[in-house]
Amino acid sequence: MEAFRKYFNEQQLQELANTGPNWGVNLKTLGHHEHPPQVAYPDPQHPSSHAFQWSEGRTLQEFQLVYIAQGGGIYESEQTGELRVATGTLMLHFPGIWHRYQPNQETGWEEF
């Protein structure tokens, strides 16, 4: 079975921004991805503005929320060191903070 994935592109996000109330929050990316076991992460279709290599990690210029609905993996930042990520974890990334994360090779994960 092919994993469902959907990332909204900039045009779709702009259309969403123009149709609802302005709460003072701007979405840069929004998506869902089921990452299967034994596959390199991140997926090649990951939004280029947020793609990274494990060996380098990344630093974002905005807040990011990542919810892990199934599976598990690891998260690492300069401030936290390496942490275990389990089903139900909500990761909050702060602007200007180097970090990296990935699913376990044995389990993969589902992320929002």
C-alpha positions, 0 to 999 in steps of 0.5 A: 500500500502506498503511504498517503502524503500531502504537503500544501504548496504556497498557493494553497496556503495563500488561498487558506489565508484569504478565506478565514479569520486572521489570527495573526499566525502565518503557516509556512508549511502544513502536511501529513506523512507516513514514513515507512520503515527502512527508508531514508528520512526525510522523504524526497518530497519533504518541502525544500524550505524545511529539508535537511540532512541528518549529518547537518541538522537544521536551524529554522527561522520560525516555530514548527510543530511536529506531531508523531501519531504512530511509531518512534524515533529520536530528536536532538538539539544543542539544548536537549541532547538526544531524546527518544520520540514515541507515539503521541510526541509533539515536538516544538521547534524554536526559531534559531535553534539547531536540531534534527530528528528522524524515525527509527529504521525498524518502525518508521512513523506517521507525522503531522 
